Amino acid sequence: MATTPTKDYAKIRKIALMAIKSILTMLQHNIRYIVIYFAADYAARQRTGHGSSNEQPRTR
């Protein structure tokens, strides 16, 4: 084996940290849209009384 396991581990760790950092920045930019989406989903759920928001509210 050319590379030692510790070197591989360091490389994997660096890649993982970069991935986590990029995901976190993405979330920071999208957090307001995610919050709005969940709020709308929750409101629709409360209105219809059903689990999925894409379900049309039935008129009785």
Residue frames relative to the residue before (quaternion, step in Angstrom):
aa qw qx qy qz dx dy dz
M 1.0000 0.0000 0.0000 0.0000 0.00 0.00 0.00
A 0.3946 -0.7493 0.4830 0.2227 3.55 -0.69 1.06
T 0.7730 0.2878 -0.1614 0.5419 3.58 0.83 -0.98
T 0.4486 -0.6717 0.5178 0.2820 3.54 -1.06 0.74
P 0.6243 -0.5611 0.3817 0.3870 3.63 -1.09 0.59
T 0.6324 0.5348 -0.3472 0.4399 3.59 1.01 -0.72
K 0.6355 0.5173 -0.3309 0.4680 3.59 1.04 -0.76
D 0.6324 0.5206 -0.3238 0.4736 3.56 1.02 -0.84
Y 0.6494 0.5288 -0.3151 0.4465 3.54 0.96 -0.91
A 0.6433 0.5189 -0.3209 0.4625 3.58 0.97 -0.86
K 0.6470 0.5198 -0.3158 0.4599 3.57 0.99 -0.89
I 0.6627 0.5013 -0.2999 0.4686 3.58 0.90 -0.97
R 0.6497 0.5279 -0.3129 0.4487 3.56 0.99 -0.90
K 0.6448 0.5150 -0.3243 0.4625 3.59 1.00 -0.85
I 0.6519 0.5106 -0.3105 0.4668 3.58 0.97 -0.90
A 0.6568 0.5137 -0.3112 0.4559 3.57 0.95 -0.90
L 0.6505 0.5137 -0.3190 0.4596 3.58 0.95 -0.85
M 0.6373 0.5192 -0.3247 0.4678 3.57 1.00 -0.84
A 0.6521 0.5174 -0.3108 0.4587 3.58 0.96 -0.91
I 0.6584 0.5066 -0.3077 0.4639 3.57 0.92 -0.93
K 0.6498 0.5236 -0.3169 0.4508 3.57 0.96 -0.89
S 0.6662 0.4960 -0.3032 0.4671 3.59 0.94 -0.91
I 0.6340 0.5194 -0.3316 0.4672 3.58 1.02 -0.81
L 0.6571 0.5149 -0.3166 0.4504 3.58 0.95 -0.86
T 0.6580 0.4865 -0.3272 0.4726 3.61 0.92 -0.80
M 0.6097 0.5423 -0.3440 0.4646 3.58 1.04 -0.78
L 0.6650 0.5009 -0.3006 0.4653 3.58 0.92 -0.93
Q 0.6210 0.5448 -0.3473 0.4438 3.58 0.99 -0.81
H 0.6872 0.4691 -0.2915 0.4719 3.58 0.96 -0.85
N 0.7683 0.3914 -0.1967 0.4667 3.59 0.97 -0.82
I 0.4230 0.7562 -0.4464 0.2233 3.58 1.26 -0.21
R 0.6553 0.5068 -0.3442 0.4418 3.62 0.92 -0.77
Y 0.6421 0.5088 -0.3340 0.4662 3.60 1.03 -0.73
I 0.6342 0.5247 -0.3277 0.4638 3.57 1.03 -0.82
V 0.6528 0.5100 -0.3133 0.4643 3.58 0.95 -0.91
I 0.6487 0.5102 -0.3162 0.4679 3.59 0.94 -0.90
Y 0.6444 0.5277 -0.3218 0.4503 3.59 0.95 -0.89
F 0.6912 0.4699 -0.2899 0.4661 3.57 0.85 -0.96
A 0.6256 0.5295 -0.3437 0.4584 3.59 1.04 -0.73
A 0.6597 0.4958 -0.3045 0.4757 3.59 0.95 -0.86
D 0.6369 0.5271 -0.3156 0.4657 3.56 1.02 -0.87
Y 0.6621 0.5058 -0.2989 0.4653 3.57 0.96 -0.91
A 0.6467 0.5187 -0.3168 0.4609 3.58 0.98 -0.87
A 0.6553 0.5020 -0.3111 0.4710 3.59 0.93 -0.88
R 0.6390 0.5300 -0.3210 0.4559 3.56 1.02 -0.83
Q 0.6582 0.5001 -0.3106 0.4692 3.57 0.98 -0.85
R 0.6535 0.5322 -0.3136 0.4375 3.58 0.99 -0.85
T 0.7699 0.3723 -0.2061 0.4756 3.58 0.77 -1.03
G 0.3374 -0.7370 0.5119 0.2846 3.55 1.07 -0.70
H 0.6208 0.5025 -0.3503 0.4893 3.59 1.24 0.38
G 0.6684 -0.5547 0.3373 0.3631 3.54 -1.27 0.43
S 0.7908 0.3224 -0.1786 0.4887 3.60 0.72 -1.02
S 0.4392 -0.7163 0.4852 0.2422 3.54 -1.01 0.88
N 0.6262 0.5494 -0.3545 0.4246 3.63 1.15 -0.44
E 0.5177 0.6179 -0.4143 0.4226 3.56 1.30 -0.08
Q 0.4283 -0.7067 0.4976 0.2638 3.57 -0.82 0.98
P 0.4609 -0.6603 0.5038 0.3125 3.61 -0.94 0.81
R 0.3478 -0.7574 0.5161 0.1975 3.58 -0.77 1.02
T 0.3124 -0.7180 0.5866 0.2070 3.55 -1.02 0.82
R 0.3193 -0.7667 0.5263 0.1823 3.57 -0.77 1.00
